[in-house]
Amino acid sequence: MYRKEESTQIPSESFELPFEGKLSSDNRWVIMADLIPWKEFESEYSVRFSAEMGAPAKSFRMANGALIIKEKLGISDRETVEQIKENPYLQYFIGMSSYSNEPPFDASMLVHFRERISAELVNKVNQEMVKKMCKETSSQSSQKKTAEPEEERSEPKNRGKLILDATCAPGDISYPTDLELLNQARLQTEKIIDLLYEQIKGQLDKKPRTYREVARKDYLAVAKKRRLFQKDRRIAIKKQLQYIKRNLAHIEQLVWRGASLVNLSKRQYKMLLVVTEVYRQQLWMYENKKQSIDDRIVSLSQPHIRPIVRGKAGKSVEFGAKLSASYFNGYVFLDHISWDNFNESGDLKAQVEAFKNHTGYYPESVHVDKIYRTRENRAWCKERGIIISGVPLGRPPKTVSKEQKKQAQDSERIRNCIEGKFGQAKRRFSLSRVMAKLSHTSVTALTSNKMSSLITTNNLLRRQINQQRLDILFFGSPYCDCYHFFSDESVYSSVAVV
């Protein structure tokens, strides 16, 4: 059951504290609470719940706010609850009206929050925040141009710069090898055989033989070698495949004798299906002497993870989700998330159209790397008057002027901005290792907390704080010429405010 909150957001001064104090209005959590549009998306969040049956669910602000706190502080689920219990600003951020020494929810509720808040909902919240900020900046710029004549105020058709790129968010798994994966699959089949045998223990003369001790010795004899030849690896893989084949035949025989797979838990039954698919894939690669196969499983606990070939120095292959992102005016959007590898050049058209949907016009230039510069994308951008970065197709000219070299260097420097955002997400918001285990909760964590939403919220928060400090510096007069000068994004973003 879900109960919609009728009351509007309380001001920070009205938050009840036990020591009769007041919350500071310039605190970062108070400012962030004002930036996020909680009420606009509460109805969409409440659709998942019944209107009459069940216990009342936590509000959208409490659920999304808790996830933002967790990722922004880089802490665990349990530590998130402890921090909220101890900090009145965090309690105000998640929508509480007064301070309480009791935890607002159990730490296990954050798992349900990640399941309830979909990636689409988080993207809508992020887009609404950016639209709100764009309207404010456009209104300020229009106020400065009121004295200009109509001819000078005519806006160009295309404006701004759009930067596109893709990256990978590795999952929390060990580096997979075929031999290690088969050994884990063999262990799982042995556990399932033990469970099924207990159901019909009295109907069989003896337990099916699994040769588990011999299989482990065969595995360790190869796994402990510092230098492993291809011939030894193939022999070891063949042995593990034979052990798994025997165990799967025993499981089929136990079921035929009367054991029921219904008594297995959901996790155990899912593991049996995953092991069967791993055996099929590994057997095909062994017989055909191949190193890859479609939809290859690299982790038994997270079978949705796929190998993503990046071809970069140090990490030629990464194991996780591939992200296609766009960047403009300090805002980052995750436009495409997939566990399977894909060509990011196919997202350029949709990302440019999304830019127009946010701003109302096409970008003046699109800064991308070589993989985006296909003939189709170049022709599509040319029809809309969009300049795409990079050298033109065809044979390179014999002589290149200094102006062209400088233009190419400046274009690459502009594209480096999104690389910095990827670094910020991986170093600050733990995008380098996604700790969520399920596919849909991982996507929610990627969309809401580790990339798009938190970076956008941080940018909006920084701009809001800088603007407040400039208001105080120039006596806070909105009609002062100094205020209008420093409210320009291109100027005050470069001002160092300590």
C-alpha positions in Angstrom: 0.0 0.0 0.0 1.2 3.5 -0.8 -0.1 6.7 0.9 0.6 9.9 -1.0 1.9 12.8 1.0 -0.5 15.7 0.8 1.7 18.3 2.6 4.2 20.3 0.6 7.9 20.3 1.3 8.6 21.9 4.7 11.3 24.6 4.8 14.5 23.9 6.6 13.7 26.4 9.4 10.6 24.3 10.3 12.5 21.1 10.8 12.1 20.2 14.5 15.3 19.6 16.4 15.5 18.3 20.0 17.8 21.1 21.1 15.5 23.9 19.7 17.9 24.9 16.9 17.4 25.4 13.2 18.9 23.8 10.1 21.2 26.0 8.1 19.6 26.9 4.7 23.0 26.9 2.9 23.8 23.3 3.9 24.5 21.1 0.9 21.8 18.6 1.7 19.2 21.3 2.1 20.1 22.8 -1.2 20.0 19.4 -2.9 16.6 18.7 -1.4 15.3 21.9 -3.1 16.9 21.0 -6.5 15.3 17.5 -6.8 11.6 17.5 -8.0 10.3 14.9 -5.5 6.5 15.6 -5.9 6.4 15.5 -9.7 7.3 11.8 -9.8 5.7 10.4 -6.6 2.5 9.4 -8.6 4.6 7.4 -11.0 6.4 5.7 -8.2 3.1 4.9 -6.3 1.7 2.9 -9.3 3.7 -0.1 -8.2 1.7 -0.4 -5.0 -1.8 -1.2 -4.1 -4.0 1.6 -2.8 -5.6 -0.4 0.0 -3.8 -3.7 0.7 -0.5 -4.1 2.5 1.6 -2.1 4.9 2.3 1.5 3.9 5.4 1.8 1.8 8.1 4.4 2.2 7.7 7.5 0.1 9.6 8.2 -3.1 11.6 10.9 -1.5 12.8 8.6 1.3 13.6 5.8 -1.2 15.4 7.9 -3.8 17.0 10.1 -1.1 18.5 7.1 0.7 20.0 5.8 -2.5 21.6 9.2 -3.3 23.0 9.4 0.2 24.5 5.9 -0.1 26.3 6.6 -3.4 27.3 10.2 -2.7 29.0 9.2 0.6 30.3 5.9 -0.9 29.2 3.8 2.1 27.4 0.5 2.6 23.6 -0.1 3.1 24.0 -0.5 6.9 26.3 2.5 7.2 23.7 4.6 5.2 21.1 3.9 7.8 23.5 4.7 10.7 24.4 8.0 9.0 20.7 9.0 8.5 20.0 8.1 12.1 22.8 10.4 13.4 22.5 13.4 11.0 19.4 15.7 11.1 20.3 17.1 7.6 20.1 13.7 6.1 16.8 13.1 7.8 15.5 16.4 6.3 16.8 15.3 2.9 14.8 12.1 2.9 11.6 14.0 3.9 11.3 13.6 7.6 9.7 16.6 9.5 11.5 16.2 12.8 14.7 14.6 14.2 14.5 11.0 15.5 17.0 8.8 17.1 15.4 5.7 15.6 16.4 4.4 12.2 13.7 5.3 9.6 14.0 1.8 7.9 16.1 -1.3 8.0 19.2 -1.6 5.9 17.7 -4.4 3.8 15.1 -1.9 2.5 17.7 -0.3 0.2 17.6 -3.5 -1.9 13.9 -3.0 -2.3 14.4 0.7 -3.1 16.8 -0.3 -6.0 14.2 -2.7 -7.3 11.3 -0.3 -7.1 13.0 2.7 -8.7 13.6 1.9 -12.3 16.2 3.3 -14.6 13.6 5.1 -16.7 12.2 6.9 -13.6 15.7 8.1 -12.6 16.3 9.3 -16.1 13.1 11.3 -16.0 14.1 12.9 -12.7 17.5 13.8 -14.1 16.0 15.3 -17.2 13.5 17.4 -15.2 16.3 18.8 -13.1 18.3 19.8 -16.2 15.3 21.4 -17.8 14.6 23.4 -14.7 18.1 24.7 -14.6 18.2 25.4 -18.4 15.0 27.5 -18.0 16.5 29.5 -15.2 19.7 30.2 -17.1 17.7 31.1 -20.3 15.5 33.5 -18.4 18.6 35.2 -16.9 20.2 35.5 -20.3 16.9 36.9 -21.8 16.8 39.6 -19.1 20.3 40.7 -20.1 19.3 41.1 -23.7 16.1 43.1 -23.2 17.8 46.3 -24.3 19.2 44.9 -27.5 17.4 45.4 -30.9 15.4 42.6 -32.5 18.0 42.1 -35.2 20.8 41.5 -32.7 18.7 39.2 -30.6 18.0 36.7 -33.4 19.3 33.4 -32.2 21.3 31.0 -34.4 19.7 27.8 -35.5 22.2 25.6 -33.8 23.9 26.3 -30.5 26.1 24.6 -28.0 28.5 21.7 -28.1 27.5 18.0 -27.6 30.1 15.5 -26.5 29.5 11.7 -26.9 31.4 8.7 -25.7 31.1 5.2 -24.3 32.6 3.4 -21.3 32.3 0.2 -19.4 31.3 -0.3 -15.7 32.9 -3.5 -14.5 30.9 -5.8 -12.2 32.0 -7.3 -8.9 33.4 -10.6 -10.2 36.8 -12.2 -10.3 38.7 -12.4 -13.6 37.1 -15.3 -15.4 38.9 -18.3 -16.9 37.4 -21.3 -18.5 39.0 -23.8 -16.1 37.9 -21.8 -13.0 34.4 -21.4 -14.3 34.1 -25.2 -15.0 35.4 -26.0 -11.5 32.8 -23.8 -9.9 30.1 -25.3 -12.1 31.2 -28.8 -11.0 31.0 -27.8 -7.4 27.4 -26.6 -7.9 26.3 -29.8 -9.5 27.7 -31.8 -6.6 25.7 -29.7 -4.1 22.5 -30.3 -6.2 23.2 -34.0 -6.3 23.5 -34.0 -2.5 20.2 -32.2 -2.1 18.3 -34.5 -4.5 19.8 -37.7 -3.0 18.4 -36.7 0.4 14.9 -36.8 -1.0 15.0 -40.4 -2.2 17.7 -41.7 0.1 15.8 -44.9 1.0 15.0 -45.8 -2.6 18.7 -46.1 -3.7 21.3 -48.7 -2.7 24.1 -46.2 -2.8 24.8 -42.5 -3.6 25.8 -41.7 -7.2 29.6 -41.3 -7.5 30.8 -37.9 -8.3 34.6 -38.3 -8.0 34.8 -34.9 -6.3 38.1 -35.5 -4.6 39.8 -36.7 -7.8 38.2 -33.8 -9.8 39.6 -31.3 -7.3 43.1 -32.8 -7.4 42.9 -32.6 -11.2 41.9 -28.9 -11.1 44.5 -27.9 -8.5 47.3 -29.7 -10.3 46.8 -27.3 -13.2 45.6 -24.2 -11.4 48.7 -24.0 -9.2 51.1 -24.0 -12.1 52.8 -20.7 -12.7 53.3 -21.4 -16.4 50.6 -23.2 -18.2 50.8 -24.5 -21.7 47.9 -24.7 -24.1 48.0 -28.5 -24.2 47.8 -28.8 -20.4 44.9 -26.4 -20.3 42.9 -28.3 -22.9 43.5 -31.6 -21.0 42.3 -30.0 -17.7 39.2 -28.4 -19.4 38.3 -31.8 -21.0 38.5 -33.5 -17.6 36.2 -30.9 -15.9 33.7 -31.2 -18.8 33.6 -35.0 -18.3 33.0 -34.6 -14.6 30.1 -32.1 -15.2 28.6 -34.3 -17.9 28.6 -37.2 -15.4 27.0 -35.1 -12.7 24.3 -33.7 -14.9 23.5 -37.3 -15.9 23.2 -38.2 -12.2 20.8 -35.3 -11.6 18.6 -36.4 -14.5 18.6 -40.0 -13.1 17.7 -38.8 -9.6 14.8 -36.8 -11.0 13.6 -39.9 -12.9 13.8 -42.0 -9.8 11.5 -39.6 -7.9 13.5 -36.6 -6.7 11.7 -33.3 -7.3 13.4 -30.1 -8.5 10.5 -28.2 -6.8 12.2 -28.7 -3.5 15.2 -26.7 -4.6 15.2 -23.0 -3.8 14.9 -20.4 -6.6 18.6 -19.7 -6.4 19.5 -23.4 -6.6 17.2 -24.0 -9.6 18.6 -20.9 -11.3 22.1 -22.1 -10.7 21.3 -25.5 -12.3 20.1 -23.8 -15.4 23.2 -21.6 -15.5 25.5 -24.5 -15.1 23.8 -26.4 -17.9 24.2 -23.4 -20.2 27.9 -23.0 -19.2 28.5 -26.7 -19.9 27.0 -26.3 -23.4 29.0 -23.2 -24.2 32.3 -24.6 -22.9 31.8 -27.9 -24.7 31.1 -26.1 -28.0 34.2 -23.9 -27.6 36.4 -27.0 -26.7 35.2 -29.1 -29.6 35.5 -26.3 -32.2 38.7 -24.8 -30.7 37.1 -21.4 -30.3 37.7 -18.7 -27.7 34.4 -16.9 -27.9 30.7 -17.7 -28.3 27.5 -15.6 -28.4 26.0 -14.6 -24.9 29.0 -16.1 -23.2 28.6 -16.6 -19.4 31.6 -15.5 -17.3 30.1 -15.6 -13.8 27.8 -18.2 -12.2 26.4 -15.8 -9.6 25.9 -13.0 -12.2 25.1 -14.7 -15.5 23.9 -11.4 -17.1 27.5 -10.1 -17.3 29.2 -10.3 -20.6 32.8 -9.7 -21.8 33.1 -6.2 -23.4 36.0 -5.9 -25.8 37.4 -2.4 -25.5 40.9 -2.8 -27.0 42.5 -0.4 -24.6 46.0 -0.7 -23.1 46.0 -2.5 -19.8 42.4 -3.7 -20.1 41.6 -5.1 -23.5 38.5 -6.8 -22.2 36.2 -5.7 -19.4 33.3 -7.6 -17.7 30.3 -5.5 -17.0 27.7 -3.1 -18.5 28.5 -0.9 -21.5 27.3 2.7 -21.2 26.8 5.3 -23.9 26.7 8.8 -22.5 26.2 12.4 -23.7 27.6 15.6 -22.1 26.7 19.2 -22.5 26.8 22.3 -20.3 28.1 20.3 -17.4 25.3 17.7 -17.5 25.8 14.0 -18.1 23.1 11.7 -19.5 23.2 7.9 -19.7 21.5 7.3 -23.0 22.1 3.5 -23.5 23.0 0.8 -21.0 23.4 -2.8 -22.1 25.1 -5.9 -20.8 25.9 -7.0 -24.4 28.5 -5.2 -26.4 27.2 -2.8 -29.0 28.4 -0.2 -31.5 28.0 3.2 -29.9 27.9 5.0 -33.2 24.3 3.9 -33.6 23.2 6.1 -30.7 24.4 9.4 -32.2 21.1 10.3 -33.9 19.1 9.5 -30.8 21.5 11.5 -28.6 21.4 14.5 -30.8 17.6 14.4 -30.9 17.6 14.1 -27.1 19.8 17.3 -26.9 17.2 19.1 -29.0 14.4 17.9 -26.8 16.2 19.3 -23.7 17.3 22.6 -25.2 14.9 23.3 -28.1 17.7 23.4 -30.8 20.3 21.2 -32.4 23.9 21.5 -31.3 26.4 23.6 -33.3 29.0 20.8 -33.1 29.2 17.2 -32.0 32.6 16.1 -30.6 33.1 12.3 -30.9 35.9 9.8 -31.5 36.7 7.9 -34.6 34.0 5.2 -34.2 31.2 7.7 -34.4 32.4 9.3 -37.7 30.6 7.0 -40.1 29.3 8.1 -43.5 25.7 7.8 -42.3 26.3 9.9 -39.2 28.3 12.5 -41.2 25.5 12.8 -43.8 22.8 13.0 -41.1 24.6 15.8 -39.2 25.3 17.7 -42.5 21.6 17.8 -43.3 20.9 19.5 -40.0 23.9 21.9 -40.1 25.8 20.2 -37.4 29.6 20.1 -37.5 31.0 16.7 -36.5 34.6 16.7 -35.2 37.5 14.9 -36.8 39.2 14.8 -40.1 37.1 14.4 -43.3 36.9 11.0 -45.0 39.1 10.2 -47.9 42.8 10.5 -48.6 44.5 13.0 -46.2 45.9 16.2 -47.8 49.6 16.5 -48.3 49.8 19.8 -46.5 47.7 20.8 -43.4 47.6 24.5 -42.3 48.3 25.6 -38.8 44.7 26.7 -38.4 43.4 23.2 -39.2 45.8 21.6 -36.8 44.8 24.0 -34.1 41.1 23.4 -34.8 41.7 19.6 -34.5 43.5 20.0 -31.2 40.8 22.2 -29.8 38.2 19.7 -30.8 40.0 16.9 -29.0 40.4 19.1 -25.9 36.7 19.7 -25.8 36.0 16.0 -26.1 38.2 15.4 -23.0 35.5 16.8 -20.8 33.5 13.6 -20.9 36.6 11.6 -20.1 36.9 13.6 -16.9 33.3 12.8 -16.1 33.9 9.1 -16.6 36.9 9.4 -14.3 34.8 11.3 -11.7 32.1 8.6 -11.8 34.7 5.7 -11.5 36.9 7.3 -8.8 34.3 9.2 -6.8 31.0 7.3 -7.3 32.5 3.7 -7.6 31.5 3.2 -11.2 34.8 1.2 -11.5 33.1 -1.7 -9.6 29.3 -2.1 -9.5 28.5 -3.9 -6.3 24.8 -4.7 -7.1 24.3 -8.3 -8.0 21.1 -8.4 -10.0 20.8 -7.1 -13.5 17.9 -4.7 -12.9 19.3 -3.4 -9.6 22.7 -2.9 -11.2 21.1 -0.8 -14.0 19.2 1.3 -11.4 22.4 1.8 -9.5 24.3 2.8 -12.7 21.6 5.2 -13.8 20.6 6.9 -10.6 23.5 6.9 -8.3 26.8 6.4 -10.0 26.8 8.5 -13.1 24.0 10.6 -14.4 22.0 11.7 -11.4 24.8 12.3 -8.9 27.0 14.1 -11.3 24.1 16.3 -12.4 23.1 16.9 -8.8 26.7 17.8 -7.9 26.9 20.3 -10.8 23.6 21.9 -9.9 24.7 22.0 -6.2 28.0 23.6 -7.0 26.4 26.2 -9.2 23.8 27.0 -6.6 26.4 27.4 -3.9 28.7 29.5 -6.1 25.7 31.7 -7.0 24.8 32.2 -3.4 28.3 33.2 -2.5 28.4 35.6 -5.4 25.1 37.0 -4.2 26.6 37.6 -0.8 29.7 39.0 -2.3 27.8 41.6 -4.4 25.2 42.3 -1.6 22.6 39.9 -3.2 20.9 42.4 -5.4 19.2 40.7 -8.4 19.1 44.0 -10.2 22.7 44.8 -9.9 24.8 44.9 -13.1 27.5 42.9 -11.3 25.0 40.2 -10.5 23.9 39.8 -14.1 27.5 39.8 -15.3 28.6 37.0 -12.9 25.4 35.0 -13.4 26.6 34.2 -16.9 27.6 30.5 -16.9 30.7 31.0 -19.0 32.0 33.6 -16.5 31.1 32.4 -13.1 32.0 28.8 -13.8 35.6 29.9 -14.2 35.6 32.1 -11.1 37.5 30.3 -8.2 35.2 30.7 -5.2 36.8 29.2 -2.1 
